[in-house]
Amino acid sequence: MFSFDLTATETVIALVGGYLLGSIPFGYLITKAAGLGDIRGIGSGNIGATNVLRTGKRHLAALTLLLDALKATCAVILASTLYGSQAGLLAGAAAFIGHLFPIWLGFKGGKGVATYIGVLLGVAPAAVLIFAFVWLLMARLSRYSSLSALIATLVIPVALWIMGLPQVSLVMAVLTVISWWRHKTNIERLISGTESRIGDKG
């Protein structure tokens, strides 16, 4: 059930290709091109859309969010086209890792929520609707963006299992664990009550 029927060459190409696509630091490149300097010197120092939003440029944050998601989706589609759905799943997971640890920026990247969604879009598009529903519900109830993302990533592997996609569920569960680890500072602030809420100024 959980074995991958790929050759060593196919596996390496899927992983390396996915990682390199995921490593493209769109938040860094977009803010640089817009004349805003190095995004790593702003806010949390993160290259993701949430930190790009701290520049006050919503359209740049939206573009970063879109591209960070689509790079993972592209990795899935390309690998799936070449070697099948299992290769696509591996490439998507590698793209997620690439976003978190991009070779071009000293392996210091984003937290991966957008890229996580991009993997889902490639391997199980219907699950994106589940992610969005859970995120919006939690955001409405708590007004914490980070908590909403954490709960959504927790629900996804269970939903995928119920949907009859155990292999996808297992891989996404691994990505969920990594995502929670990357959000450890957010979790600490949630516990201490110092995490910023959606709509807070400053």
N, C-alpha and C positions, 0 to 999 in steps of 0.2 A: 504493500500500500504506500509505503513511504520511500521506496527506492527510486532512484532516477536512472532511466534507461538511456543514458547518453554516453558517448565515447569520451575519453579523456580530453581529446582535442575540442570537441563540442562544448564540454564543460568549461574548459579554460577560456575559450573564445566568449562564451556567454558571460562568465564572471568578469573577465578583464574588460570586455566591451561595455558591460553594464556599469562597472565601476568608473570607467573613464567618462561615460556619459553623465553619471551621477555627480562626478567631481566638478563639472562645469559650475563655477561659482557665480550664478546669475546675479544674486544680490550685490556682490562685490563689483561685478562688471557694469551693471546698470547704474549704480550710484557713481562709479568712477566716470562713466560716459556722460552722466548728467552734471558733472562738475562739483559733486558733493564730497569729494575726497574718499578716504578709505572708511567704509562702513564699519570696519572693525574697531574704529576709534570712537564710535557713537554708541550710547546706551549700553546694551549688554555685550557688545563686541561681536555679536552673532551676525552671520551673513544672510539669515532668513528674512522672510517678508515682514515678520513682526518688528524686527529691528529696523528694517528699511522704512517702515511706517513712522518710526521715531524721527525721521528727517522731516516729517510734515508733508511728504509727497505721496499722497494716497495712490496716485496712478502708478508710481514706480513700485510701491508695495504690491499692488494688484498684479502688475506685470511679473514681478519676482515670484509671487505665489503661483501664477499660471505656469511660468517656465520651469520652476522647481518641481512642479507636479508632472508636467509633460515630458521632462527629460527621462523620468522613470517609465512613463507610459511608452515612450519611444523605444527604450531599452527592451521592454517586454515584447513589443510588437516586432521589432527587428529580429530578436533572438527566436521568437516563436515562428516567424516566417522562414527563418533559416533552418531551424532544428526542431521545432515543435514546442508545445505548451510548457513542457518541463524546463526547457532551456529558457523560455520567456520568464518563468517564475524565478529561476536562478538569476537571470540578468536584472530583473526588477529588484530583487533583494540586494544584489551587488550595487545597483544604482543608489539605493537607500544608504548603504554603507559609504559609497563615494561622496554623497552629499554631506554626511556627518564628518568624514575624514578625507577631504579633498587633497590630493597630492600637490596641487598647485599652490595651496595656502598653508603648507606645513602641517597638513592633516587636522586643521582646526576649522570646522564648518558649522553648519546649522544644526537644528534639533530634529529636523526631518519630518514634520507633520505634513507639509505639502507633498513631499516626495513619497511618504507613506500612502497618501491618497492617490498619487500618480501610479504607484504599484497596483493598488486596488483597481484603478480604472482599467489597467491593462489585463489583469488576471481574473477579475470578477466585478465587472462594471456595476451590477445591481447592488453590490455591497457598498458602493460609494453613497448611494441613497440612504442606506442604514447609518453610515458614518455621519452623514450630514444631519439626519434626523436626530441622532443622539447628541451631536455637538450642539445643535440649535436648542434642543430641549434643556440640556445642562447649562448652556449659556444664559437662557432665559431664567432658569431657576437660581443660578449661582452668580452670574455675571463674571465668572472667571474663565478666560479663554484657555488657560493652561489646563485647568481641571476638566473643561469640556473635551479637550483633545485627549487627555489621559483616559477618561471614561470611554470615549469613542473607540480608542485603540484597544481597550480591554474587551469591549463588546464584539468587535469584529471577528476575532478568531472563533468565538462561540457561534456567531451567526454563520460563518463560513462552514463550520462543522455541521450545523443543522441543515445548511443548504446542500449537503452532500459533497463537500469539497475538502476532504480531510488533509490532503497534501498541501493545498493552499493555506488551510487553517493552521497547519503546523509551522509553515514558513512565516506567516503573518504573526503568529504567536511569538516567534523569535524576534521579529522586528518590533513587536509591542514591548517586549522586555528591554530591548536596547533603547527604545524611545523613552520608556520610564526612567532608565538610567540617565539618559541625556537631559531629562527634566528634573534631575535630583534637586537642583537649587530652587526650582519652582515649587516642588513638593515641600521642601523645607519652609519656604515662605508661606505656602498654604497652611501648613501646620501651625506656624507662628502667627498667622493672621496678617502678614505684611505683604502678601501678593497683591499686585494691582488688579483692580476690577475693570471690566470693559467699560469704557467711557470716562474713566478717571483721567484727570489732567496731570501732566507732568510725569 
